[in-house]
Structure formats: C-alpha cells, structure tokens
Amino acid sequence: QEHAYPADELMPLTCRGRVRGQEPSRGDVDDALGKFSLTLIDTLDTLVVLNKTKEFEEAVKKVIKDVNLDNDIVVSVFETNIRVLGGLLGGHSVAIMLKEKGEYMQWYNGELLHMAKELGYKLLPAFNTTSGLPYPRVNLKFGVRHPEARTGTETDTCTACAGTLILEFAALSRFTGTSIFEEYARKALDFIWEKRQRSSNLVGVTINIHTGDWVRKDSGVGAGIDSYYEYLLKAYVLLGDDSFLERFNTHYDAIMRYISQPPLLLDVHIHKPMLNARTWMDSLLAFFPGLQVLKGDIRPAIETHEMLYQVIKKHNFLPEAFTTDFRVHWAQHPLRPEFAESTYFLYKATGDPYYLEVGKTLIENLNKYARVPCGFAAMKDVRTGSHEDRMDSFFLAEMFKYLYLLFADKEDMIFDIEDYIFTTEAHLLPLWLSTTNQTISKKNTTTEYTELDDSNFDWTCPNTQILFPNDPMFAQSIREPLKNVVDKSCPRGISRAEESLGSGPKPPLRARDFMASNPEHLEILKKMGVSLIHLKDGRVQLVQHAVQAASSLDAEDGLRFMQEMIELSSQQQKEQQLPPRAVQIVSHPFFGRVVLTAGPAQFGMDLSKHKAGTRGFVATIKPYNGCSEITNPEAVKEKIALMQRGQCMFAEKARNIQKAGAIGGIVIDDNEGSSSDTAPLFQMAGDGKNTDDITIPMLFLFNKEGNIILDAIREYEAVEVLLSDKAKDRATIFKGKMIPNYIIDSNLEMENIDQKLSENDSYKQNSEEATSASQDVGVVSEEPEEGESSDVTDSDSLSPANAVSDSISISNQDSYIPGTDEASAPEPACTQGDNQPQEQKTETESNSKVNWDNKVQPMESILADWNEDIEAFEMMEKDEL
C-alpha cells in the first residue's frame, strides 16, 4: 500500500510498484500482471486469516473503487484464474462470513462476487477451442480471436494451465447460479482425462489445445502438471463428485508406481514410465507432500518433505531446481510457498512439534536473507545470497497465510479454517458450496477406471487418530533415516556413471573412449538414441532423444553415456574455474541487505580462505582506469578502490591500487548496460607473470551492478562494502558493532545475539568449484595488439550450448540430462557450499575506454533493471516454470 499501490506487484529493492509496460519485459512471467492491483486482490483473505479485519474492509473498498478489469492487456488464463478470480472469490467468502458475524462488512452487498463474475466472462473466450481446453492467454478487453486481441495463435498449453480451473469456476457457478463456468472447467478436465496415456495412466506436461496430442511427453508432479492432480482431489472434496476422486486415485496409483522413488519424485516418459526423463527436480513439487496428507498417504509425504528440508538447510532456501544428488541446478528462489504449505499440512496431520521447528527455520531464513527495507526480495542465487527486485503476489497470498496458520492456535482465529478448502493459491472457498446450486448432473463412470491394488480408495478422508495409533514417534521414525541424505550424497568419490557401472550392465560405449570420427561409435550412439550434429563453428553437438532408442535398455545406456560425458567434461574443467563472489553493501541504509554477484580473480587474496572477507569504505581512484600510478592515494588508503575496466591488465590495476594503500579493489565493467542477469560471470586472469606479489582481494562487477555502488556514493557519500566468498547474515556483519534498531526490531529472533554470533563463527562453508563443461574457454592473459579486440567471441565463451570437452556439446531434449539446454552442467564434486556460477568465462581487460562523467544514471533506473532475471526464464522456457 505504501510503496506500490495500485501497481500489480511490489519491487522491494527499488521500493516502487511494478507496472507492466513500464519495466523491462520478463517474458511469460509478466503474463500474471494485468493492471488490476494483483497483489491486493491476491491478499484479501490473508488479511482476515491474520485477523486484520479493519485492513480487510479498507482493502475491499479500494478494490471495488479502483480496480478495472476491462484493460486492453494480454494475461495468462491460469494465473488470472488462480490469483485474481480466486482472490475475489476468497475475499467474497470471508466477507460474507464477517457480515454474518455482525461486526464488520455490514455494508457489503456482494460487490467482489460481481467483479468475479465479470472476470469469469472475460476468461470464457479462451475456451473457444474444439477440445474445450483453453488458450493459455486472453485479452481482458478483446478476448482471443478479435483483431486487436494480440493472442489466440498459440497451439499448446500446460496440463496444469488447463486443469487448474475447476475450483474457482465451480465456486463462481455455485455462488452465482450461473452454470456455464463450471461446465467449461469440467469439459477441460474431461478432455485431459480422456487423453491420458492409457497404459501408464500418466499425463504429459504440455498438450496441443486443438488436437489433444501430447507435445511434451514427460510426466511428474512438479512444474506444468502439479495443480492438475491437486484440483482433482480438491474438486471431490468441494463438489462431492466421486468421478474426480476416482480419477485422482487412478493417477495417484501411477505416480506412486512410476514417479515416486522415495524420497525423490522424478519425471518419467508417459509411454515408457520405467525410464526417467531427467535427473533433477523442480521446487514446485514441494506441494506434493501436502497433497499426500490430504489423500491420507502419510509415510511418503514425511519422506519427501524431510528430503526437501535437508536441501533447504543446505542452501537456506529451496533452489528452483536441484539434482538427484541435491546440488543446485537452477539457483533462483522466488520465495515460493509450496514447502511451507506441506509443512502446515503435515503438522495438522501429525501434531509433531518438529514441523513447528521447520516453520521457525523458514521464518528465520526469510528475515535473515530475504528481508529488505521495503519488503521481501526473491533470491537470484541461493548460493551467493544475491537478490532480485521481485516479490510475487503469492508470497503474501500463500507464504504468510500458511506460516501464520502453522503457529496459530484455534483461539487466534476469528473463524473455523476447517470450514474451507484451500485453492492452489491458498484462497478460501467454503465447503457448503457442495450443496449449493448443483446444476451439473453426475455421471457414474466407475467402469472407466482401472482396478487398483493398493487400497487407494480406503485411504480417503483420513483420520489422524487412526494414522498414528498410540505412536507419537511414528513420524520421527520415518524421518530419521533421511536426516543425512543430502550430506551423504556429498562429497561423492566416484561419478554417477561409474557408480551405475558397479550395479548394472556395462554401457556399450564409455564417454572417455568416444571418438566422433569412429563409425562404429556413431552406430552405437544411434542405437542409444543419441545423434551427432555438426555445428557451423566446427564443434559437434550430442543430442539424445530417448524415444528414438532401439529399446528401453538402449535408452538407459544412452542416459548413462550422456551423464558420463557431462561428468567427464566437468572433471576436466573443475580446476580452471572459480566460484562467484559477493559484494555486500553494509552501510546505511542498506545494512547488508543488498548483495551483488561478483566475478573472482585468479590472483590476490582468496576470499574462500578468509571467512571474514574484506570490509571497508569505497573510493574512486584517479586515474579511473587504474593503469598508472594513483594520483589520489590519500583518498584510497585503507579503502576499497573502485576502478573502470580497460586500458591495461587486471593485475596491473591491482598492483597500482595496492601500492597506493588500498585494501581491496572492485573493477567495474566499461560495457554500458552489462549485467550478471544477462551475461555469464567470468574470472579475471593474471598477466602471464608471477602474481604472488598481489595480496589484496580483487572482484569484478558488471556495469549495472557497479553503478549501484557508484549511485550509492553520489547519494550517501560514505559507502561501506564487504567483499566475501558468500553473502553474510547481518548478525555476522555487525558483530561487535552497533546494530541498527530496525534490524533488531525485525521478526528475526535476536534475544541472544552473542550466541548466534558464536554459532555463525563456527559455521564454515567452502566454495564449490564451478563446473561448466567446455574445453573451448582459455584464460586470456595477454593484452591484445593495438586495434584488436580482446572480447571473447561466441565460440570462445562458455555457454550452455558448449557443454562437452573437445568441442562437443551435449543436449538431451527428451531426457533432460543437465547440460546443454539446462541452466548449467552438473557439478563434478560437492563440498559444503554451492557457490559455483551457472556459467563462467575468463577474460582479460578490453581496449575500450568510457568516460566516467558520461555514465551518471539515476539509481532508480539502474535498480529497476538490475534484478530482472530474464536469462533464467529463457533457460526455463522448455519447462515452463
């Protein structure tokens, strides 16, 4: 309300609202924004759960008065349904409840429901397909087919996108008596059910909305499918239709048969469900233990939840994706609430206080690492602690709600939460809707369902007194074997490929023996579903399509070969790569809350061996390029020197500022607009000489990150930073110093600061070696000849497409082996820290020179772009996270 209203979302680092069209596009992520005050609507029923009834009443009045749903803007049907339509219905549900109680909302006359109905009609044009599956996007003003709609050409949608409508649409029909909404949502669910793979009873991730053909044929419980399963079970609970329960149980049997590999949940191919489709998991599957609790299958829920908790304890947050041996695959964390949701449901089912401790850990981590002056910032990289200028509406709609409910006693609530069911966005719909305005006839379709052999139907509507008869230690006995599951997988003495050799048949071809010119080898690859593509730059690319393998066993051999090739290239590269470092602004008004991702140097102080890092005030040197004797040594002495890239070698700059008395150096890129958001990190090379004389730490910042410090200097003059291998929590930063009051007053428990500081001192974390997989990248250590550019070309830079040694790149489009099309190649080894970048390159100084006086930009514009993690979502486009 203070910083962002009436914008859709808050940008917590720049303390302003995110308005679509006024900020750089983030691609599909922005489809949730419709200029309809998204966060306010999404948070309405959260206010009532938190007993903020006065604030709720004012918020409802603002929504009624200010929100316009007739904007000429293209939005996601899925996101608009669960966040806006669900938010309006949830707000209406609690509004009529409060009105019945007689104290608040006495003026309310169904205005939110009227808005929900208006929005429902605006979403209906998306269903104008022969299949009944909705288009993924719709224009709020012009629909889909209108010439000005700018949408309607899409052919595919995700299963969750089409299958996560029934709760909101049915509730809208039941509230209003208008059956068309429920009819459309049911038709979409019916179509997905009919198109399931009959032999496995699984569904794919992406489906053609016109033909019903599966576009992506991998299946799991994470991104792209997750809430489809959730809504089948919850539709049965809310609507009382047995067919939804029967469908859910049929799918659940298949999930537990093929996808569940306790404690893991791994994607498989719908036609070959015994074959894993990838070796990593995404964070959205963290909702599944909560759904299993609702189902009544407690044991696997406890197992998977505990595995996820161990990953969180290792990285502070759940990475957006992580590998089967629990290493970071995608490092972002947009403050997703799914793990908190499952924690709440497990506590409700077991009453085990262990889950209160889990919740406490979540709250402490949010306050330590994500809280910023204007809100909570998403994590750009859980390994370095760097932030993103983003706070999605679901953070307030779901995370706050579930964490509050986890700790709330019954007397803390002004209504009975058991009278409601949670939508996938945690909006509240009253259970009495099951008997209201039933306009849809129920069909007895039991004969269509597979006979199940695991008593699935007997587990419906579980009673916790039966689940844990006289055994309060039941949950602990399940968790105990998983306590060290993450640590045991790290370090690993042998590669996964080598490990598989000891327990299975020997692959027909080893990666280390492969030769691209050997016809016999090429024939073996073809049999395993691996094809070889010659690229224009002389490299060759390996691509595996498991479905093209001669048999399922050959496909498995192909998977092993691809994994082995990635491991081989990673092992060959690991000694040449250094992990990213962190520049943390610790002075007023930042106090350690702003963390910048920095590139390391191959010379000078190794910050990974100096836990405390180097802390000091920054000063701009003269000359700014640092290529000659420093003319303002009095300003630089005992400070961290800021300099511009270019004109000479990095090592020469370091020697000059060290001679002037600097205690560290930060080199700022002279390439205008460069950012770690869109460019791979790189390490600064030496000059080909002995650099043992350089003892101070040197770090590299891209242009946008560097300008954040420069703008801070212009605005606050004295700016203090901490150079370290990883962002420090504020208790460590302010050890022995006066801690600002508002930090002490935050929700973080700091009653015993000395104890926490002692714990922090005893916690040691070594950086992992970064592992990209390319032999094309070398350390350039000499200054280029006059007139030549030292910029690394596309063929020399390390990118996800160059993922194998000896100029071989790996791609696995069907099997998703981490490598080419993924965010990073898998790491060859694992230590206690995961500080490697997803991509790195080594560069020398460039020839260019940029005038410092021409680089002044407002801090707001710099920060507005800084944390837009466009690259991450481009990497995710195949998985539609």
N, C-alpha and C positions, 0 to 999 in steps of 0.2 A: 504493500500500500504506500509506503513512504518513498521508495526508490523507483518502482516500476509501473504502477498502475497508470493507465489502463492497458499497458502492453501485455502480451501473452505470457512472457516469462521474464524473470529477473536475471540480469547479468551481474553476478555477485562480485566480480573483481573490479568492474568499472562502475558499479552502483547505479545502473540505469536499466531501463526496460529493453527487451529485445522485440523490435517491431520488424515483421517480415518485409523485406524490400529495402529497409534502411540499413541492414547489416549485410556483410558478405554472405552469400548463399552457402549453406552447409549441405546442399543436396536434399535427399529424401527426408532427412531429419527435420527439415523445416516444414514438411507437409503437415505436421501436427499444429502449426501456427495458422490461425485463421482470422486474426484481428478481432477476437471475441473474448478477450480477457481470460485466456485459457487457465492460468494458474488460479485465479479467483474462483472460477466455476468448479475446477477440479478439487478445490479445497473446502467447499462449503460444508459437507457433512463431517469433515475432520474437525472443524470448529466446534460442532456440537459434541463430538466424542470427547474433545478436550474440555468440555464444559464451558466453552466460550460462547454462551448463548447471546449475549448482547452484541458481540462482534459478528456472530452469525446473522443476526437480524439486520445489522447495518450492511453486511455484505450482500444479503439477498436484495435489499433495496437498491444497492449500487448495480447489481446485475440486471434487475428489472428496468432501471432507469437508463443505464449506459450501454448495455451490450446490444450490438447489432449483428443479426445472423444472416443478413442479406448482402454480404460483401462479395465483390467480384474477385474471388480468390479460389485457387485450387487447393483442396485439402485431402488428406488421407481419410478414406471412409472408416477404416479400422480405428485410427487414433481419435477421430472426431466422435465416433460412437462410444468408445470406452471412456474417454476423458470428458467430453462436453455433454453428450446426451446422457451418459452415466452420471456425470456431475450434477446435471439439472434434476434428474430423477432421484438421485440420492439426497439432494437438497430438498426436493419436494417431500420425500418420505419423512425426513426428520422435521420438516416444517409443520406438517400436519400432525405429527406426534406432539410437538411442543404446543401447538394450538389446542389440542385436546386436553393437555395438562392445565391450560387456563391461565398461564402467566405470561408467556411470550407468544409472538406471532399472531395475536388476535386479529390483526388487520389482514392477514394473509388469505388470499382467495384463489389459490391455485395458479398464480402467475408463472411460477417456474415450470409447472406442467404444461401450460400453454406454450411457453418457449420451447420446451422439449418436443411438443407435437409439431411445432413449426419446423424445428430442425429435422425431425424424423421425415417429414415430407420432402425436405431438401436433399436428404440422402437417398430417397427412393429411386430417383432416376438412374442411380448407379446399378440398379438391379435389372436394367433393361437389356438382358442377355438371354440367349436361348437356353442356357444351362440353369439360370437363376442365381449363378454366382455373381457377386457384384464386381464392377470395375474397382480397381484399387483406389482411384481418386475421383473426386466430383467437384464441380464448381458450385459454390454455395448459391450463386446468383443465376447461373445459366445451365446448371445441370451437367450433362455429359455430351450429348450429340449436338448441341447448339453451336453455331459457327464461332461464337465468342467464348466457348467453354474452355478452350485450350487443353482439353483432355478427351478421353474416350477412344484413344488409339491403342491403349495398352491391350495386351493379349493374355498376360499372366498375372496371377496374384498368389499370395502365400496361403497355405491352408488355414493358418490362424486368422489371417485377414478376413477370409470368407466364413470361417466357422466360429467367430467370436462376436456374434450379434444377438443370439437368442435371448439372453437375459435382459438386455436393455430394450430390445424391440418387443419382446413379450410383455415386459413390465409396462411399456408405453401403451400397448394394446389393452392390457388389463386395467390400467389406471383410467384410460380414456374411453374404453368400449369400442375403439376402432381396431378391427381385427387385422387390417392389411399389413401392419408392421410385423406381427407375429407370423403371419403367413409367409411373408418374404424370407424371414430369417429361417423358418422351418424348411422352406424349399431349398435354400442354400445348404443346410445341414444334410438334408436328404440326398442331395446330389453328391456331396463329398462321401457320404456313406456308401452310395452305390458305386463310386469309383475307387473304393479301397482295393488294394491288391488282395484278391480273394484267397490265395494260397497262404499268405502271411498275416492277413488282416491288419496290415500297416498302411499308412498313407504317406505320400511324399511331402516335400517341403513346398514345392511350387506347382501350380496346376494351371492349365490353359482354361480361361473362363468361357471360351466358346465351344471347344471340343471335349473338354474334360480329360485330356491327355496329361499325364504327369510330366512336367518339364524338368524338375529336379527329383530324382528317384531315391534320394537318401531319406532316411526316416529316423527321428529321435524324439526327445521330449523337450528340446530347447528351442532356439530361435526359429520362427517360421511355422511351428506346429503347436507349441506349448499350450496356449489357452484354448485350442480346439478341444483337447482332451478335458481340460478344466471345465469347459462350458457344457459338455455332455453330462457330466456328473452333477453339476450345479443346476442344470436345467431340470434334471429329475427332481432334485431337492425343492426347487422353487415352484415347478409346474406340476409335479406329481405324475408325469408321463413315463410309464415303465419302459417305453421304447428307448428313451435316452439312456436309462440305466443299462439296458441290455447291450446297447452299442458300446457304451463305455467299458463294460466288463469284457466284451469281446476284444476291444483294443487293448485293454489293460493286460489281459492274458498274453497277447502278442508282445507287449512291451516287456513284461517280466520274463518271457521266454527268450527273446532275442536281444533287446536293447540293454536290459539290466544285467550288469556284471559287477555285483556288489563289491565295493561301494560305488563303482563307476556306472555311468549311463552313457553308452557310446552309440553313435549313429551307425545304422546298417543300411544295406540296399534293400528296397522293398521286395525285389524279385529274388534276391539271394540273401536272405536275412541272417545267414550264418557268417556273412562276410562284412567286417567292419568297414564303414565308409570313410572314417577319419580317425586320427589318433589324438584328438583334442576335444575338449568340452567347452561350451559357452556358458556364461554366467546365468542366462535366463532359465536354465534347467534347475536352478536353486529353488524354484517354486514347487517342484515335484514332491519333495518330502511332505509339504503341507497338504497337497492333494492326496497323497497316500494316507495321511492321517484321516482326512475326511472319508476316504474309502475304507479305512479300518485296517490297513496293512502296515502295522507299526514297525516291525523289525527292519525292513529295507529303508523305511523313512529315517530311522535313527542312524543307520549305517551311512547313507548318503549325506545326511546333514552333518554328521561328525567329520566325514572326509572334507566337506566344504569348509567347515570351521577350522580344520587344520591348515587349509590353504590360506584362509583369512589371517590366521595367527602368523603365518609366514610372511605375508605381504601387506598386512594391515587392512586391506580390502580384497574383495574377490575380483581378480582380473577379469576383463571382458571375455577372455578365453584362456585356458590353460591346458597343458598337455597331460597325457595319461600318467606321466611321472611328475606331475604337479609343478612344472615350470611355466613361466609366463609365456603365453602365445600372443595374445593381444593385451597390451599393458593398461589400457584405459579402464576407468571405473566411473560411470556417470551417476553414482550414488543410487544404484538400483536397490529396490526394496525386497526382492524375492526371498533372499535369505532370512531377513527379519520376519517376513510373513510365515515361513516354515518354522522358525523358532517359536513364534507365538502359538501356532497350532500344536507343535509338539509339547509345549508347556501345558496347554489346555488339556491335552490328551493324557499326559503322564503326571503332571503336578510336580515334576522333578525340578528342584531349585537349580540344578545345573544349567537349565536353559535361561534362568534369570542372570546367571553369571555370563552366559553367552551374550545376552542383551546388553549387559553392562559394558562388555568389551566393545560392542558395536557403537554404543554411545560415546565411550571414551575416545575411540578412534576417530569418530566424526568430529568431535571437539578438538582433538589434537591436530589432526591433519587436514580436515576439510573446512573447518570454520574460518570464515574471513569476515571483515568488518560488516559487510552488507548481507551476509547470508552464509550459505554453504556452497563451496565450489567443487565441481566434479574434478576427479583426478585424471590428469592427462597421462600420467605414468605412475603406476603404483610402486615402481622400483625406485624412482628418484623423488617422489612426492610432489612433482610439479602439478600445477593447477590448470584448469580450463575455465574460461569465462562462461560458465553454463550451470544453471540449476533448473533441471526439468521439473515440470509441474507434478510429476508422480512422486517427487521427493516429499512434498508436503501432503499430497493426497494419500500416499501409502506408508512411506517410512515413518513419519510422525505418528500416524494412526496405529500401526502395528506395535511400535515400541511403547507407546503410551498404554495400549491395551495389555501388553505383556506385563507391565508393572502395576496396573490399576487394580484395586480391589473393587468388589461389587458395589460398595458404598460410594466409590469415587464416580460412578456412572449415574447419569440422570435418567437413563432408560436401560432396558434389558437388551444387551447386544445379541442375546440368543434368539431374539425375535426377528433377526435379519440375516440375510446371506450376503457375503461379500462378492462383488463382481471382481473381474481380474484387475481393475483399477482401485479395488478396495472401497467402492461405493456401496451404500447400504440399501438393499431392497427388502421390503417386509415380506415375511413368509406367508401372510394371509392372502397374497396375490394368487396363490394356487387355487383358491376357491372363488375368485372374483372374475366376472366377465369371461367365462370359459366359452370361447366361440369356435375353438378348433376341435374337431372330432378326433378321438384317439383310435388308432388302428392297432389291432392285435397282430403284430408282425413277429412274434416269438419264433415262428418256424424258420425265419430267415437267419437266425443266429446260430453260430457254431456251438456245439455242446462242449462245455468247458469241464476240465477235470481237476480244477484246483479249488473248488468250493467258493469261487468268487462271489456268487450271489448270497452266500451265507454271511459274508462279511459286511453287508450293507448296514449303515446306521449303527456303528459300533458303540458299545457301552464300555467306558473306561474301567468300570469296576470288574468287568469280565476280562478285559485285556490284561490286567495286572492283578490277578488274584493273589492277595497276601504276599506280594513280592515287590516291595518298593525298590529293590535293586535291579529290577528287570532291565530297565533302560541302560543302567551303568554297565551291566554285564555285556550288553551288545556293543557299547561304545569302546570299552576297554581295549579290545584288540586293534582298534583303529587309531589309538592315541598317537602313535608314531608313524602312521602310514606315510606322511609326507617326508619326514626326516629319513625314514628307511630307504626311500627312493633316491636319496641324495646324500653323499655322492654315490655314483654308480661306477663300479670298477670296469665293467665291460659294456659295450654298446647294446642297444636293444636288439640289433640284428644278430650280434654274436650270442646274446642271451637266448634268442629263439633257436639258435643252431643246436644248443645243448639238449633241447627237449623235443625237437621236431626234425623232419627230414631236411637234408642239406639242400639249399637252393641250387638250381641248375647252373647259376652264374653268380659269382661274387662281384661286388662293385669294384673292388680293388683290381680285379682281373679284366674288367671290361675294356674293350678297345672298339671305338666307333668304326674302325676300318675293317673289322673282322666280320665276314658274312655269317659265320656260324653264330657269333654273339647276337647279331641282328635278328637272326631267325629265332633264337631263344627269347629275345625281348618281345618279338611279335607274338609268340605263344603265350607270354605272360601278360599280354595286353598293353605292353609298353611300346610306344612308337618314337622314332627319332626324327626330329625336324631340323633341317639346316637353315640357320638364320643368315641374313644378308651380311652381317658383320663377321662371319666366319665361325661363330660359335654354333654348337648344336644344342638342341633342347630336347629333354626327355619328358614325355607326357604319358601318363598311364590312364587308361580307361578300363576299369576292372571288368565292365560288361563285355569287352572285346576279347577277353582272355579265353583260351581254349576250354578251360574248365575252372571251377571254383578253386581247386587246388593250385592251378597255374596262376590264378589271380592273386592268391595268397603269396605265392612265390614272388609275384611282381611287387606286391606291397613290401615284402621283406627287402627286395632289391632296391626299391626307392628309398626306404628307410636307411639302408646300409650306405647308399650313395650320399645321402644327406649327412649321415654321421661321419663318413669319410672326409667330405669336404669341410665339415665343421672342425674336425680334429686338426686338419691341415692349416686351418686359418686361425685357430684359437690363440696362438702365441703372438700373432700380429695385431690383435685387436684389444682395445682398452674400453672399459665401460664408460657411460656418460657420467658427468659430474654435475654438481648443483651449485648455483649461486643463489643465496637466500638473503633477501633484504631484511635486516633485523632492526633497523632504526625506525623512529616514529614516521608515519603512522602505520607502518607495515608490521613490525614486531614479528618477523619470521613467517608471516602468512603468505608472502609472495615468493615462489620458488621458480627459478629459471633454469631450464635444462641447458647444460654447457658441454662443449666438447673438450676432451682432455688433451694433454701434450705428452709427447714421448720423451720429454726431458723435464728437469726440475723436480720439485718435491712431489712424491707420490702420495696423493691425498688418501688413498685407500690404506696407507700405513700410518697415517696421522689422524686418529679418530676425531680429535678436537677440531681439525681443519685450521684454516687461517682466517682470522677475523680482523677487520679494520675499516676505516673510512676510505672512501674512494676519492681519487683526484685525477683530473685530466692532465696529461703530460704535454709538454711543448718541446719539440715539435710533436704534433698529434700522431704522426706515423711511427714515432719511436725509433727511427732509423739512424739517428745521430745522437751525439751527447745531449742529455736532457738539460734544457736551459732553465727550468724551474725546479731544481732539486729540493729547495726548501718546502715546496708545496707537496712534493711526492714522498719525502722521507717519512718512514714508518706508516705509509699508507698503501693502499692497493691501487696501482696505476691503471688508468683507462687509456687505451690507445686504439688507433684505427689500423685495420688490416691493409697491407700493400706496401710497395716500395722496397722491401727488404725481407730477409728471412725471419721467421718467428724467433729463432734462437738469438738473433742479433738484437731484436727488440727486448728480449728477456735480459740479456747482458746489460743493455743500456739502462733499463729501469732498476736493475739490481745494483748497478754502480751508483745510481742516484739515491739509493737507500730505501727503495720500495720493498714491501714485504710480500708482494704478490702482484700479478698482472692479469688483466682481462683484455683480450683482443676482440674488438667489435668489427663484424663483417662490413666491408665497404660496398657490398652489393645491395643497393636500395631495395627494401621490401622482403629480403630473405628472412626465413623463419624456420625454426625447428618443426613447426607444424607441417610444413610442406617440403622440407629438404632433409635428406638423411644427415645425421650427425657425422662429424669426421674428427680425426685426431690430428693435432699439429705436429708435423715432422721436424726433426732437427735439421742441421745444415750440413750433414755429412762429416762433421768433425766431432771430436770428443766434447760432450756437453755436461760432463761431470761438474764443471765449474758453476753451472746454473743450479741454485739451491732453492729458489723461491717457486711457489706454485704458479702455473700459467693455465688459464682457461680461455675458451673461445665461445663467444656468443654471436648468434646470428643478428642481423640488423634490427629486427623488430624487438627482440629480447634486450639487445643492448640499448636501444632507445628508451626502454622503460627505465633503466638506471639513469640515463642522461636526462630524461624529463624529470625524474625524481630530484636530481641535483638542481635543476632550474627552479623547481617548486619549493624544495625544502633545504637546499644548500648542503647541509651535512647529512650524508647518506652513508650508513654503515652496512657492510655486507659480510656474509660468511661463505667462504669457499670450502667445499667439503665434497666427500665422495657420495653423500646422500643427505637429503634434507633432514635436519634435526627437529625434534619436537621442541616446543617453546620452553619446557622445563629445563632442558639441556642448554638451550641458548642463553637463558637468563640465570644460569647457575651463578650464585654469588653476586648478582646484580639486583637492583630494584625492579620488581616485576610490575608492569602497568596494571592499574586497578581493574580495568575492564577484562583483562585476561584472567585475573584471579576470580572475577565475578562471573565468568562463563560457567557453563554447565559442567565443565570438567572438574572432577573431584580433586581438590588440591589441599586437603586438610593436612596432609603430611608431605610437604614438598620435599623435605630433605630425604625422606625415604624413597620417593620417586626418583630424585636425582641420583641417589646411590644406585638404584636399580638400572637407571639409564647408563651410568658409568660402567656397570658390569656387563652391559649388553654389547657384544661385539658382533660386527657383521662385515664379512669380507665381500668384496665385489666379485661378481661372476665375470668371467671373461666373455666378452661379446662374441657371438658366433654368427657371422653371415657366411654364406657358402659361395665364395668366388675366388678364383686364382687370378682374375684379371686386374685386381687392385694392387698397386705397389705403393711404397712410401716414396713420394717425390721429395727429394731433399736438396735439390739444387735450384738456384734461381734461373728462370728461363732466359734465353737470349733476348736481346732487345728486339721488340717487335713481335715476339712470340707470346702467346697466351699460356699461362700455366693452369688454366681451368681444366679440371678433369672432364673429359668427354663422356658421352653416354656409354661408350664401350668400355671406358675405364672405371666408371663409377659403380659402386656396389649397389645394386637394386634387387628387388625381389625376383626379377626376371633372370638375373645372373646367379644361379644358385648352386652351381656344381663346380668342383675343381676341374682344371684343364679345359676351361671354357665350355663346360657342359652345364646347361641349366635344367632344372627339374620342374616339371609341372605334373600335378595329379588332379585333374579336373573332376574325376568321379570319386576318387578315393580320399582326397583332401589330406594327403601327406603334407605336413608343414614344409614349405619350401618356396616354390616359385610364386604361386598365386596367393600365398598367405602373407601375413604381416612380417614374418621372419623365419629364417631357417631354424630348426631346433638346436638347442644348445648341446654341446658335446659332453659337458660335465656340469655339475651343480654343486655350489657351496652354499653357505648360509645366506647369502644375499643374491638377489636377482637384479643386478644393476647394469645389465648389458643393454645397449640400444637395439632397436629392431633393425636398423640399418646403420652402417658406418662407412666412412671413406676417409682416406688420408690425403691431405692436400698441403701444398706449400703456399707461400704468400703469392698474391696476384699482382699484376703490373699496375692495376688501375689505381687512380687517386681521386678521392671525393672530398670536396671542400666541406669542412666541418660546419662552417657558418650556414651552409645551404641545407643542412639536414634537420633543422628545427621543425618538429611536428608537435601538435597538441598531444598531451598524454592520453586524452580520451580516445583519439583516433588510433593511437598505437595499441592501446589495450583492447580496443574493440576488435581488432583483427588477431591479436596475438594468440589467443587460445582457441581459435576456430580450427578444430581438428579435422580439416577436410580430408587429409590423406587417409586417416583411419577409416573413414566411411567409404572412401573409394576402394580401399582394400577389402572392405566387408561387402561390396555390392553383390557378390555371388551368394553370400549367406544372408543378406537382407536383415542384419541385426538392427 
